Amino acid sequence: MFELVRQMPSGVRVVLGFGFVLLAGVGLTLPLIINQAIESPVSPLGLLWMLLLAYLVFTLTLILQRKQAAWMLSLGLASLSVPLALILYFWAALPGLLMGIALAVLLFWSLRGARSRQWFNEP
């Protein structure tokens, strides 16, 4: 596994790191979602968090396996930085928005390279 990470282009590493940070964030907020599920078993917020969790795990797994389908899923993962920029704007005003936009640009720019695109070559 470590050899695989060493061969990985830096752009894919950036997206993979972002995905793992998001996964950790979802994991840290999971007790709140579980407490809400006790009150009402099916809630829109609970469904949203479970879909996000499933998407993150599936995308990160495919990225590590170098599957061709992971290319589009990694672009979708990078697009999750856009709502994050809006959340940061409401938390920290203009500096938060600028950090969120910088993160979005970094993620999309890192996936733009030819080496990053060639990484996803397994059928």
C-alpha positions as CSV (number, residue, x, y, z in Angstrom):
1,M,0.0,0.0,0.0
2,F,2.8,2.4,0.8
3,E,4.4,1.7,-2.6
4,L,1.1,2.6,-4.2
5,V,1.0,5.9,-2.3
6,R,4.6,6.7,-3.3
7,Q,3.8,6.2,-7.0
8,M,0.6,8.3,-6.8
9,P,0.7,11.7,-8.5
10,S,0.6,14.6,-6.1
11,G,-2.7,15.8,-7.5
12,V,-4.4,12.5,-6.7
13,R,-2.8,12.7,-3.2
14,V,-4.4,16.1,-2.6
15,V,-7.8,14.9,-3.5
16,L,-7.3,11.7,-1.5
17,G,-6.3,13.8,1.5
18,F,-9.3,16.0,1.1
19,G,-11.5,12.9,1.0
20,F,-10.0,11.5,4.1
21,V,-10.4,14.8,6.0
22,L,-14.1,14.9,4.9
23,L,-14.5,11.3,6.0
24,A,-13.0,12.2,9.4
25,G,-15.4,15.2,9.7
26,V,-18.4,13.0,8.9
27,G,-17.1,10.4,11.5
28,L,-16.8,13.1,14.2
29,T,-20.4,14.4,13.5
30,L,-21.9,10.9,13.4
31,P,-22.9,10.8,17.1
32,L,-25.1,13.9,16.4
33,I,-26.8,12.2,13.5
34,I,-27.3,9.0,15.5
35,N,-29.0,11.0,18.3
36,Q,-31.2,12.6,15.8
37,A,-32.1,9.1,14.3
38,I,-33.3,8.0,17.7
39,E,-35.9,10.7,17.7
40,S,-37.0,10.2,14.0
41,P,-35.7,7.1,12.2
42,V,-35.8,8.7,8.7
43,S,-34.9,12.4,8.4
44,P,-33.7,14.4,5.4
45,L,-30.5,15.4,7.2
46,G,-29.7,11.8,8.3
47,L,-30.2,10.6,4.7
48,L,-27.9,13.4,3.4
49,W,-25.2,12.4,5.9
50,M,-25.5,8.7,5.1
51,L,-25.3,9.4,1.3
52,L,-22.3,11.5,1.9
53,L,-20.6,8.8,3.9
54,A,-21.4,6.1,1.3
55,Y,-20.1,8.4,-1.5
56,L,-16.9,9.2,0.3
57,V,-16.1,5.5,1.1
58,F,-16.9,4.4,-2.4
59,T,-14.9,7.1,-4.1
60,L,-11.9,6.7,-1.9
61,T,-11.9,3.0,-2.4
62,L,-12.0,3.4,-6.2
63,I,-9.3,6.0,-6.2
64,L,-7.0,3.7,-4.3
65,Q,-7.8,0.9,-6.8
66,R,-7.0,3.2,-9.7
67,K,-10.3,2.5,-11.4
68,Q,-11.4,4.5,-14.5
69,A,-14.7,5.3,-12.8
70,A,-12.8,7.0,-10.0
71,W,-11.9,9.9,-12.4
72,M,-15.4,11.3,-12.5
73,L,-16.1,10.5,-8.9
74,S,-12.9,12.3,-7.9
75,L,-14.2,15.4,-9.8
76,G,-17.4,15.1,-7.8
77,L,-15.4,14.8,-4.6
78,A,-13.5,18.0,-5.5
79,S,-16.8,19.7,-6.2
80,L,-17.8,19.2,-2.5
81,S,-15.4,22.0,-1.8
82,V,-17.8,24.5,-3.3
83,P,-20.5,24.1,-0.6
84,L,-17.6,24.0,1.9
85,A,-16.6,27.5,0.7
86,L,-20.1,28.8,1.4
87,I,-20.1,27.2,4.9
88,L,-16.7,28.8,5.6
89,Y,-18.1,32.1,4.4
90,F,-20.9,31.9,7.0
91,W,-18.5,30.9,9.7
92,A,-15.6,33.2,9.0
93,A,-16.9,35.8,6.5
94,L,-14.5,36.9,3.7
95,P,-11.4,35.1,4.9
96,G,-13.3,31.8,5.1
97,L,-14.7,32.3,1.6
98,L,-11.3,33.0,0.2
99,M,-9.9,29.9,1.9
100,G,-12.8,27.8,0.5
101,I,-12.3,29.2,-3.0
102,A,-8.5,28.5,-2.7
103,L,-9.2,24.9,-1.7
104,A,-11.6,24.4,-4.6
105,V,-9.1,25.8,-7.1
106,L,-6.4,23.7,-5.6
107,L,-8.5,20.5,-5.9
108,F,-9.6,21.1,-9.5
109,W,-6.1,22.3,-10.5
110,S,-4.5,19.2,-9.0
111,L,-6.8,16.8,-11.0
112,R,-6.2,18.7,-14.2
113,G,-2.7,17.3,-14.9
114,A,-2.0,14.5,-17.3
115,R,-0.3,12.4,-14.7
116,S,-3.4,12.6,-12.5
117,R,-5.7,11.6,-15.4
118,Q,-3.4,8.7,-16.3
119,W,-3.5,7.4,-12.7
120,F,-7.0,6.0,-13.3
121,N,-6.2,3.3,-15.8
122,E,-7.7,0.1,-14.4
123,P,-10.9,-1.0,-16.0
